[in-house]
Amino acid sequence: MTLTAARRRWLQDNGVYVAVGALLLFNALFTANFMTLGNFTTQLVQAAPVLIVALGMALVIGTEGVDLSVGAVMALAAAIIPLYLGAGPVPAILMALVAGLAAGAFNGFLVARVGIQPIVATLALLVGGRGLALVIANGQLVPLHDPAFLALGTDDVLGIPISVLIAGLLALTIAGLTSRTTFGRQLVAVGGNRRAATLAGLPVNRVLVGVYAICGVLAAVAGVLATSRLAASDPADMGLLMELSAITAVVVGGTPLTGGKVRVLGTVMGVVLMQLVRATLIKHNLPDSIAQMIQAAIIVAAVYVARERR
């Protein structure tokens, strides 16, 4: 391998880290009050739900699949919380997580057992899940007043916001799952070559159902945290376009759409990059629509780089 090719390969593998560093340097030089603890805390709080969803999406994409229903699962979790919050925050959160688990397992069943393509199976829940959430909430925004529940979105532990702490712990858990467990190795094998994994006797269907179930639970966790921070259950807007943000972060972070690999740290940095892009544009008084256009351009660039890497 020539020196030029080696440099190109290094940039392809580490481009997201270079981009984050370059964006931080730009803001340090040209954006007032950006490099402050308060601003970084705000950015991390806003990025936490996206990161949690992206972690689940990374697992799904690692199996050569995709989950378009994560935003709808967030909305479903948000709609369920007010129904049980009268019994306390713990039952409400548990029921929201159970709903996410059921939704994810349903997606996994359609993909693994029925044989439906992931994009089609999860597209059905994208539409039906949000519709169910709106039916549960009667299409209305429901304000929430339980102090213990709202603390998830507002309180901190040793100066670290609870939502950021949860996202960090989940990132470490998923990293350990993919790199140090039999399930993680099976996941990568299924994504690399499903037929070969089947012939090798691996529990392919069980792995697929498990991966989509985990993705559903993580989406529900993100819905719980976002609802707590909003102090209201709003299924109509909760998680809109979240699937786009999660897929972007995963692909930008280096997890190939062809499966067979999961880059957890890259996914974390992908989320940070997309949050920094949005925050930079807002600080410079550019509309959010511009951020969406840049996000689309980053997706195309990331897929191109992934193709060149492969």
Beta strands, then each sheet from edge to edge (+ up, - down):
strand 1: 142-143
strand 2: 156-157
strand 3: 160-161
strand 4: 232-233
sheet 1: 1+ 4-
sheet 2: 2+ 3-
end
